[in-house]
Amino acid sequence: MNWSRLEKKQRVLKRLAAAGDTFGSPSYIYDEVVIKQQCKKILRLSNAYGMTIRYAMKANPNRSILRMINNAGLSLDVSSINEAARAKIAGIPFNKMMLTSQDVPMGPALDQLHNMLQQGLRYTICSRVQLENLARFNNIAEFDTAIRIHHGGGSGESDSRNTSSPYASFGILVDDIPIIKKIMLKYGLECGCIHGHIGSGSEPEIWKQHVDTMLKIIAQHFPEAHTLNLGGGFKVARMPGEEEADIRLLGEYAESAFLRFNQNYGRKLKMEVEPGTFIIANAGMLLTRILDIKKNQGAQWTFIITDGGINANVRPLMYGSQHPFALLNVQGDLVWKEGDPMARPDQCIVVGRCCETGDCQTIDSSGRIIPRSMPIPKVGEYLLVGGVGAYSSTMSPFHYNSYLQPSEVLLTENGDLFQIRQRQSLEQVIANEWPVIAHPCTAA
Ligand SMILES: Cc1ncc(COP(=O)(O)O)c(C=O)c1O
């Protein structure tokens, strides 16, 4: 998280300090400059014979964000029919999307899928059942299809983010490829694109092995393939001292592997990647207000209670992820940021306001609640949580304890704050509940 960029902008900091009242606290703030910068970086990825970058919209599906990323030149990875429909509403055509999902659409959802396929959506077959389901369409052979392979060499930020381990159910196992190909042949289906996503926050060395493994699989099983989609998963650094994947080196590695493949097999494969985290994780911060401070007699740490815990950022509880903090006072001074030296550091446990001990932002990678060194702020000031652009707004259980889904705000290139989603109202939370007048069991 680049707090230093923010630190120099006094005018922006003052606006942030007012944002808790204007937009409500907590609020997500997304930095347009960082999003555009990351899009430019990924578009410069080395490649041998052409490349498509697909933004994994599950990371952050806000429609203003989708438009911005699409305008920057990225296509989309979507993970459900609803995501595809949502992106279409944002103005992105289906032929710029690739759907890779665990879902098996049935009934009206299957008709919806058919309609999208006819408009150019690419569909990734991830299981035999999905393939048979697709075969209900008698024009199946006309569609743009891909096949997701599970080769077992996965890696992720935590075990639960490794999507190619023996415990992950995604895609078709290498041993099952012959049977899947037989079924495809029956339906006259050829898979132009071979897909593999091994996890989020993958180790770069394992990602390189993934490139080699996927190319071997294509050489052995898919003579008709023209594209290799390597998924997403590029590791980013949220905390000071964390090391992020060097995507320049990874791109160069992939480029030379694709060149070698052509020398060996006479095939010029196109490359695709699907980053979500890389594009948006470090563009996002959460503005939370400090509600309470508890220092119990004899306790070794201080509890800092904010209004933005798991219901705005569940990643520490889900994955043991570390997110950097900064303290902003009500006058708009950034009084401390993660990594700064401290005159009198304290040991603090930062928690939210939900009825869960695990509603905590200071959890280690093995899931234990741990204090963090930081100065003790004042009640009413702001704690900024960095690195929350991806999988925070979209994943967090915001309704728990009947809290409201927070607003989302864009910090524009010229330093304005522009609301791109307003905070939910209580009426919206209960809108689909029926008012029960008499419970049938209690009626006489
Ligand atoms: C199929 C697929 N592609 C891409 C991604 C994006 O991963 P990341 O956000 O780590 O780049 C995911 C994430 O779960 C995924 O499942």
The ligand as an ORCA input file, in Angstrom:
! r2SCAN-3c Opt
* xyz 0 1
  C     -10.385    -18.586    -12.542
  C      -9.773    -17.419    -11.848
  N      -9.064    -16.529    -12.566
  C      -8.504    -15.445    -11.987
  C      -8.617    -15.204    -10.626
  C      -7.996    -13.977    -10.054
  O      -7.039    -14.242     -9.104
  P      -6.206    -13.050     -8.438
  O      -7.189    -12.073     -7.910
  O      -5.411    -13.701     -7.384
  O      -5.370    -12.466     -9.517
  C      -9.331    -16.119     -9.837
  C      -9.471    -15.900     -8.391
  O     -10.021    -16.626     -7.635
  C      -9.927    -17.242    -10.468
  O     -10.642    -18.124     -9.761
*
